[in-house]
């Protein structure tokens, strides 16, 4: 039976490859939004090789002490989440999860010696993200739903959950609590299905790469509508795209031209300069046929079906938009990350190493290093295994490894591997400055005092 697993994460930072989960929540429902079983709420303990971002703690109100008191080791937390994701025919769905939460889940799985991708397809499982459906509803079929609030920064329609629930009279007390946000996401999805059932059904049917590819007529260069935050403006988030070519055979990367741009004289440059974009059709993009436009949406968005077809016919004839021209102008991508924690996309895991991972996961913590240390083909997994044991079961380390683990933790705090991540010194300075500021309110000062205490504990534990 198909079910939705609605989920949300609160994290200790905004880098999905590096930062850690603070709280995860999930609710399973049937396809009519009826809850199945009890909600899941998990907290993940922090290991001493990592410092949270103070601003993230101030937003969520979650401190390291809270997760360490209420939580379980990260390896156990991600194992429990993975089991839920992989219940047969589960559609894992959230709000802006494809761009962030799903990446955090992938990296956490990878860091804990799981295939980071199989939960997205095995057992007829899949994933979805409703945020672009919400954007498309506002642009194309808004009747019955209020979109009156504006984003303070862009002056465009706001798609914050708190704004949407408030203006549509949906209760959401306690934003930035994962379970509260899950319930709000379900309520918004239910509202769209009730008010615009055809649009909802279109979106859920056309969420996968296979279904999307059937709708996109690349060979005939038939334009289509695409809704995404890149197009944000006061008019909306939907633009007409002209499909040009796939990057390679069976590739998920589709090159398109945004018809709202002037036809470029060169393919060199960014999307903002050329209008050429690389659309990943395996990341649940919202697409729709041009015929979806009605008179109201044409007026709202500022273009008509006739204008789209006329512009598309001119763009197709441009030699600048040929495959040869675009790919020759494209800068080659190079993976800059070197640290094993961050190289999730540097290579695919071999079947042999996947088998080793499974056997090691079944071992007791004290056996993992002794029996699994030299079994992997790819050496990075030996390093990840050692780090995983230190992070989750430090008591299982030998006396020699405990000293090495302490030195590793100290190095990570003093010199973290991700550019822009605060060092221990900057973390403590940031906390002190916020504590001394007259702009910091009492609630935030309480959190900051806890963060200062945590920093001092780490210093005593691994640095001095």
C-alpha positions in Angstrom: 0.0 0.0 0.0 1.3 3.4 -0.9 1.8 5.8 2.0 3.3 9.2 2.6 6.0 9.6 5.1 6.0 13.4 5.9 9.2 14.4 7.5 11.2 17.4 8.6 14.7 18.1 10.1 16.1 20.7 12.4 19.8 21.0 12.0 22.8 22.6 13.7 23.9 24.4 10.5 23.1 25.0 6.8 25.8 22.9 5.1 24.0 19.6 4.2 27.2 17.7 3.8 28.8 18.7 7.0 26.3 19.9 9.6 24.4 17.5 11.9 20.8 16.7 12.6 19.4 18.1 15.8 15.9 16.8 15.6 14.0 14.6 13.1 10.2 14.1 13.0 8.0 12.1 10.7 4.3 11.2 10.4 3.0 8.4 8.1 -0.3 8.8 6.4 -2.3 7.1 3.8 -2.9 8.9 0.5 -5.9 10.7 1.9 -3.8 12.2 4.8 -5.1 9.8 7.5 -2.4 9.3 10.1 -1.0 5.7 10.4 0.7 4.9 13.7 2.3 7.3 16.1 4.5 10.3 15.1 8.3 9.8 15.2 10.5 12.3 17.0 14.2 11.7 17.3 17.1 13.7 18.7 20.7 13.0 17.6 23.6 13.3 20.0 26.5 15.4 19.0 30.0 14.0 18.9 33.0 16.1 20.2 34.5 16.6 16.7 31.8 19.1 15.7 30.5 22.5 16.8 27.0 23.7 16.1 26.3 27.1 14.4 25.1 29.4 17.2 22.6 31.1 14.8 21.0 27.8 14.0 20.5 27.1 17.7 18.9 30.5 18.2 16.4 29.8 15.4 15.4 26.3 16.6 16.0 26.8 20.3 17.7 23.4 20.4 21.0 23.2 22.3 23.8 20.5 22.3 22.9 19.7 25.9 19.3 19.0 24.9 20.2 16.5 22.1 22.8 14.8 24.2 20.3 14.4 27.1 17.3 13.4 25.0 19.0 11.8 22.0 20.5 8.7 20.7 23.8 8.2 18.7 23.7 9.5 15.2 24.2 5.9 13.8 21.1 4.7 15.6 19.0 7.7 14.7 19.7 7.4 11.0 19.1 3.6 11.1 15.6 4.2 12.6 14.9 6.9 10.0 16.1 4.8 7.1 13.9 1.9 8.2 10.9 4.2 8.0 11.9 5.6 4.6 12.3 2.1 3.2 8.9 0.7 4.2 7.6 -0.6 0.8 5.9 2.0 -1.4 6.8 4.9 0.9 6.7 8.4 -0.6 9.0 10.4 1.6 7.8 14.0 1.3 8.6 17.3 3.0 8.7 21.1 2.4 11.9 22.2 0.6 13.4 18.8 1.5 14.9 18.0 -1.9 17.3 21.0 -1.7 18.2 20.5 2.0 16.7 17.8 4.2 17.2 15.1 1.6 20.9 16.1 1.2 21.4 16.0 4.9 19.8 12.5 5.0 22.1 11.4 2.2 25.2 12.7 3.9 24.2 11.2 7.3 23.6 7.8 5.7 26.9 8.0 3.8 28.8 9.0 7.0 27.3 6.0 8.8 28.2 3.5 6.1 24.9 3.1 4.2 24.2 3.4 0.5 23.0 7.1 0.6 20.6 6.6 -2.4 18.9 3.3 -2.1 16.1 4.5 0.2 15.0 6.7 -2.7 14.1 3.9 -5.0 14.3 0.4 -3.4 11.1 -1.3 -2.3 9.2 0.9 -4.8 10.0 3.9 -2.5 10.3 7.4 -3.8 10.5 11.0 -2.7 8.6 14.2 -3.3 8.8 17.9 -2.3 5.6 20.0 -2.2 7.2 23.5 -2.0 7.2 24.0 -5.8 3.6 22.6 -6.0 2.7 25.4 -3.5 4.5 28.0 -5.7 2.8 26.6 -8.8 -0.6 26.7 -7.1 -0.2 30.4 -6.4 0.9 31.1 -10.0 -1.5 28.8 -11.9 -4.5 27.9 -9.8 -4.7 30.0 -6.6 -8.5 29.9 -6.2 -9.5 28.9 -2.6 -6.0 29.5 -1.1 -4.6 32.7 0.3 -1.2 33.9 -0.8 -1.3 37.5 0.5 1.9 37.7 2.5 5.1 39.0 0.9 8.7 38.0 1.5 10.5 40.9 3.3 13.6 40.5 1.2 12.2 40.0 -2.3 8.8 41.6 -2.0 7.5 38.5 -3.8 4.9 36.1 -2.5 6.1 34.4 0.7 6.2 30.6 0.9 7.3 30.3 4.5 5.2 27.7 6.2 4.4 30.1 9.1 3.0 32.7 6.6 1.0 30.1 4.7 -0.6 28.6 7.7 -1.4 31.9 9.3 -3.1 33.4 6.3 -5.0 30.2 5.6 -6.1 29.8 9.3 -4.1 26.6 9.9 -2.8 26.2 13.4 1.0 26.1 13.7 2.3 26.8 17.2 6.0 26.3 17.6 7.6 26.9 14.2 11.1 25.3 13.9 10.0 22.3 15.8 10.3 19.4 13.4 7.0 17.8 14.3 5.1 21.1 14.2 6.5 21.7 10.7 5.5 18.2 9.6 1.9 18.8 10.7 1.9 22.2 8.9 3.2 20.6 5.7 0.5 17.9 5.8 -2.1 20.6 6.3 -0.9 22.7 3.3 -0.8 19.7 1.1 -4.3 18.7 2.2 -5.6 22.2 1.4 -4.2 22.2 -2.1 -5.7 18.7 -2.8 -9.1 19.9 -1.6 -9.1 23.2 -3.5 -7.1 22.2 -6.6 -7.3 18.4 -6.9 -6.3 18.3 -10.6 -3.1 20.3 -10.0 -2.3 18.2 -6.9 -2.8 14.9 -8.8 -0.7 16.2 -11.7 2.2 17.1 -9.4 2.3 13.8 -7.5 2.0 11.8 -10.7 4.8 13.8 -12.4 7.3 13.8 -9.6 9.7 11.1 -10.9 12.3 11.2 -13.6 10.5 8.7 -15.8 7.1 10.5 -15.7 8.7 13.9 -16.2 10.7 12.7 -19.2 7.5 11.5 -20.9 6.1 15.0 -20.8 9.2 16.8 -22.0 9.4 16.6 -25.8 13.1 17.4 -26.4 13.3 16.3 -30.0 10.3 18.5 -31.0 11.5 21.4 -28.8 8.1 21.9 -27.3 8.2 24.5 -24.5 6.8 23.7 -21.0 6.2 25.6 -17.7 8.7 25.2 -14.9 8.2 26.6 -11.3 11.2 27.1 -9.1 12.7 29.7 -6.7 15.3 30.7 -9.2 12.5 32.6 -11.0 11.3 34.5 -8.0 9.7 37.9 -8.8 6.6 39.9 -7.8 4.8 38.1 -10.7 5.6 34.6 -9.4 8.0 31.7 -9.8 6.9 30.1 -13.1 8.7 30.6 -16.4 8.3 28.9 -19.9 11.3 26.8 -20.8 12.5 25.5 -24.2 14.0 22.0 -23.8 17.2 21.8 -25.8 19.0 18.5 -25.1 20.0 16.0 -22.4 23.6 16.1 -21.3 24.0 12.5 -22.2 21.9 9.4 -23.1 19.7 8.5 -20.1 21.0 11.5 -18.2 18.8 13.4 -15.7 20.4 16.7 -16.7 18.2 18.5 -19.2 19.5 21.8 -20.7 16.8 24.4 -21.3 16.5 28.0 -22.4 14.4 30.3 -20.3 12.1 32.0 -22.8 11.7 35.1 -20.6 15.4 35.9 -21.5 16.7 37.6 -24.6 18.2 35.0 -26.9 21.9 35.1 -26.0 24.8 36.0 -28.3 27.1 33.6 -26.5 26.6 30.4 -24.4 29.3 31.5 -22.0 28.1 32.8 -18.7 25.7 32.1 -15.9 22.0 31.5 -16.1 21.4 35.2 -15.3 23.5 36.2 -18.2 22.4 33.6 -20.8 19.0 32.2 -19.7 20.5 28.7 -20.2 19.8 26.4 -17.3 20.6 22.8 -16.4 17.4 21.2 -15.0 17.8 18.0 -13.0 14.6 16.0 -13.7 15.4 13.5 -11.0 15.0 16.1 -8.3 11.2 16.3 -8.4 10.9 19.6 -10.4 7.5 21.0 -11.0 6.7 21.1 -14.7 3.4 21.5 -16.6 2.3 21.9 -20.3 1.9 25.3 -21.7 -1.9 24.6 -22.1 -2.1 24.9 -18.3 -2.0 28.6 -18.7 -5.5 30.2 -18.5 -6.3 33.9 -18.9 -5.9 34.7 -15.2 -2.5 33.0 -15.0 -1.3 34.6 -18.2 -2.2 38.0 -16.7 -0.6 37.1 -13.4 2.7 35.9 -14.9 3.0 38.4 -17.7 3.2 36.1 -20.8 0.7 34.3 -23.0 0.7 31.0 -24.8 0.9 32.7 -28.2 4.0 34.7 -27.0 5.7 31.5 -25.7 5.2 29.7 -29.1 6.5 32.7 -31.0 9.6 33.1 -28.8 10.3 29.4 -28.9 10.3 29.3 -32.7 12.9 32.1 -32.7 15.1 30.5 -30.0 15.1 27.1 -31.7 16.8 28.7 -34.7 19.6 30.2 -32.7 23.0 28.4 -33.2 24.1 29.6 -29.7 21.5 27.3 -28.2 22.9 24.2 -29.9 24.3 21.3 -27.9 27.8 21.8 -29.3 27.8 25.5 -28.5 26.5 25.1 -24.9 28.7 22.1 -23.9 31.8 23.7 -25.3 31.2 26.8 -23.2 30.4 24.8 -20.0 33.0 24.9 -17.3 34.1 21.3 -16.2 33.0 20.4 -12.7 35.7 19.3 -10.3 35.0 17.9 -6.8 36.9 20.2 -4.4 36.2 18.3 -1.2 39.0 16.0 -0.1 37.9 15.0 3.4 36.1 11.5 3.4 33.1 13.0 5.3 32.4 15.3 2.4 33.1 13.1 -0.7 29.7 11.5 -1.1 29.5 12.4 -4.8 33.1 11.7 -5.7 32.4 8.1 -6.7 29.7 5.4 -6.4 30.0 2.7 -3.9 30.9 -0.7 -5.3 28.7 -3.7 -4.7 31.6 -5.3 -2.7 31.9 -2.3 -0.4 28.1 -2.2 0.1 28.3 -5.8 1.2 31.1 -5.0 3.6 29.1 -2.1 5.0 26.1 -4.4 5.7 28.3 -7.0 7.5 30.0 -4.3 9.6 26.6 -2.7 10.6 25.6 -6.1 12.0 28.7 -6.3 14.3 28.9 -5.2 17.9 30.7 -1.8 18.3 33.8 -3.4 19.7 34.1 -5.7 16.7 33.7 -3.1 14.0 37.2 -1.8 13.8 38.9 -5.2 14.6 37.0 -7.1 11.9 36.2 -4.5 9.3 39.4 -2.4 9.2 40.9 -3.7 5.9 37.9 -5.1 4.1 36.9 -2.2 1.9 38.1 -1.7 -1.7 37.8 2.1 -1.3 40.1 3.3 1.4 37.9 6.3 2.4 35.4 3.8 4.0 38.2 2.6 6.4 38.5 6.2 7.5 34.7 6.7 7.8 34.5 3.5 9.8 37.0 4.7 12.4 35.3 8.0 12.7 31.9 6.4 13.0 33.0 4.2 15.9 34.6 7.3 17.6 31.4 9.4 17.1 28.9 6.8 18.2 30.6 4.3 20.4 33.9 5.9 21.8 33.9 3.4 24.6 34.6 0.7 22.0 37.9 2.3 21.0 41.2 0.9 22.2 43.3 3.1 24.5 45.6 4.0 21.6 42.6 4.8 19.4 41.0 6.9 22.1 44.0 9.2 22.1 44.0 9.4 18.3 40.2 10.2 18.5 40.8 13.0 21.0 43.5 14.5 18.7 41.2 14.2 15.7 38.4 16.0 17.5 40.7 18.8 18.6 41.9 19.3 15.0 38.3 19.4 13.7 37.4 22.1 16.3 40.5 24.2 15.7 40.6 23.7 11.9 37.2 22.4 10.5 37.3 21.0 6.9 34.6 23.2 5.5 35.3 26.7 4.4 33.1 29.2 6.3 32.6 26.9 9.3 33.6 28.7 12.5 36.7 27.5 14.3 36.5 26.9 18.1 37.9 30.4 18.6 35.4 32.1 16.3 32.5 30.0 17.8 33.4 31.2 21.4 33.9 34.8 20.2 30.5 34.8 18.3 28.7 33.5 21.4 30.4 36.0 23.7 29.6 38.9 21.4 25.9 37.9 21.2 25.8 37.5 25.0 27.2 41.0 25.5 24.9 42.7 22.9 22.0 44.7 24.1 20.0 43.5 21.1 20.0 39.9 22.4 16.8 39.1 24.3 16.5 37.0 27.4 15.5 33.8 25.7 18.4 33.9 23.3 20.8 34.7 26.2 19.8 31.5 27.9 20.6 29.5 24.7 23.9 31.3 24.3 24.9 30.6 27.9 24.3 26.9 27.1 26.4 27.2 24.0 29.2 28.8 25.9 29.1 26.0 28.5 29.2 23.5 25.7 32.2 25.1 24.2 34.0 25.1 27.5 33.2 21.4 28.0 34.6 20.5 24.6 37.8 22.5 25.4 38.3 20.6 28.6 37.5 17.3 26.9 39.5 17.4 23.7 41.6 20.6 23.3 43.5 21.4 26.4 
